[in-house]
Amino acid sequence: MRIDKYLKVIGIIPSRTYSKRACDKGYVRVDGKPVKASHNVREGEIIEIDLPDRYIKLKVTGVPQKKNVKKSEREEYYELIQYVRKNII
């Protein structure tokens, strides 16, 4: 599954368009390297999302095979390592 779709399906980023933009701007890194929206997510990868208002670091524990995942099932596909809210002035 593409990383832009993965981040939307698991609920980390609200829309695929926003997810794609974050990748294009270099806000999304996998194992420390910036990735394009077309990057295929694999189990075990570490994803870092450094948005202007927050920083999220997570480990991929599974890749959904469905287009949509219930909210109650989303956390089965990632392990949250770090979440930091940034102060915006």
C-alpha positions in Angstrom: 0.0 0.0 0.0 1.3 3.5 -0.9 2.3 5.6 2.1 -0.1 8.4 1.4 -3.0 5.9 1.4 -1.6 4.1 4.5 -1.4 7.3 6.6 -5.0 8.2 5.6 -6.4 4.6 6.2 -4.9 4.3 9.7 -6.2 7.8 10.6 -2.8 9.6 11.2 -3.5 12.2 8.4 -7.2 13.0 7.7 -7.1 12.9 3.8 -5.0 11.3 1.1 -4.5 14.7 -0.6 -3.0 16.1 2.7 -0.9 13.0 3.1 0.4 13.3 -0.5 1.3 17.0 0.1 3.1 16.2 3.3 5.2 13.6 1.3 5.9 16.1 -1.5 7.1 18.8 1.0 9.5 16.3 2.7 7.5 16.1 6.0 7.3 12.3 5.8 10.4 10.1 6.3 10.8 6.3 6.4 13.8 5.0 8.3 15.2 8.5 8.3 14.9 9.1 4.5 12.4 11.4 2.8 9.9 9.4 0.7 7.5 10.1 -2.2 3.8 9.5 -1.8 4.2 6.3 -4.0 6.5 4.6 -1.5 5.2 1.1 -0.6 4.9 0.6 3.1 6.3 -2.5 4.6 6.0 -4.0 8.1 8.7 -3.0 10.4 9.4 0.4 8.9 9.7 3.5 11.1 7.7 6.4 9.8 8.3 10.0 10.9 5.9 12.8 10.1 7.2 16.2 11.0 4.3 18.6 10.3 4.3 22.3 11.3 2.0 21.6 14.3 3.1 18.2 15.4 5.7 15.4 15.2 4.7 11.8 14.9 6.9 8.7 14.9 5.4 5.3 14.5 6.4 1.7 13.6 4.4 -0.2 11.0 3.1 -3.4 12.5 0.8 -4.4 9.6 -0.5 -3.2 6.2 -4.3 -3.2 5.8 -5.6 -5.1 2.8 -8.8 -3.2 2.7 -9.6 0.3 1.5 -11.1 1.4 4.8 -10.4 0.2 8.3 -12.7 0.7 11.3 -11.5 3.2 13.9 -11.5 0.4 16.5 -9.1 -1.6 14.3 -6.6 1.2 13.2 -4.1 0.7 16.1 -3.5 -2.9 14.9 -1.5 -1.5 12.0 1.0 0.7 13.8 2.8 1.3 17.1 3.0 4.9 18.2 6.6 5.6 19.3 6.4 9.4 19.8 3.8 12.2 19.5 4.8 15.8 20.2 2.5 18.8 19.8 4.4 21.9 18.7 3.7 25.4 19.9 2.7 27.6 17.0 3.0 31.3 17.7 
